[in-house]
Amino acid sequence: MTNIYEEKEALEIGEQLREKLRCKEYLEGNLYIGLRRSRNNIKAGCDSSNRAPENGFNSVTRVTEFEGIEAYLYVRDSIDSARVSVEISREYLTTMNISEQEVWSMAEKNTFAETIIKPISVVLAEALGVFAPTEPDGDDIPLYVVSNPGGYRGAASILNTEALREFGESRKIRRWFVIPSSVNEMLIYPFSEEQSIDKLSAMVCEVNETEVLPVEQLADRAYVWDCDCCRLLEYEEIRV
């Protein structure tokens, strides 16, 4: 009986969402960007359920400057206290008579408005319901989480270059190491020439293999982001 009830409830929520999706104004307020492994970056044998559905589903995607990671569009809402999300397709845009340029603009506005950058110590303390300083102590590694308030598909906040630039300027940081933690968040910490990008990438790969669910993995490498240029650096630029 419980399963029947849950299925009925899910169908009712799905119907409510379908009804809402017929309204462009609803889309404007609930459309977001998500990040996932690029199609050519899926590991052999890995669960690919973070990919767009098969059977002809035509995702609205975009290549990002982060090698191995692509962006896609999804709608997120809370219906009857349940968080629901659904990826949108190009066929849906045709039905709604909306251009891709328009929906990417909507999604960027909503995604970037939610951007948060916090010390990882604060994020962990909030999860445990305890107090933590708003900035890392002198002995702590200045490691920051880039995400959204709900920590749900928040990795796309890393695309908010203006927020990254301002955050770096406020702390007099010229460059950041960027670590693709999961689809829910990115990690950043100050760049140091003493830290090997190759070793950091190897660490990311190992953590993905042992700690992160395949469905939540992004890329198996680290990146370096430059606050002055507001972009990622190529490998040969990192030592300059």
Order of alpha helices (4+ residues) and beta strands (2+ residues): alpha-alpha-beta-beta-beta-beta-alpha-alpha-beta-alpha-beta-alpha-beta-beta-alpha-beta-beta
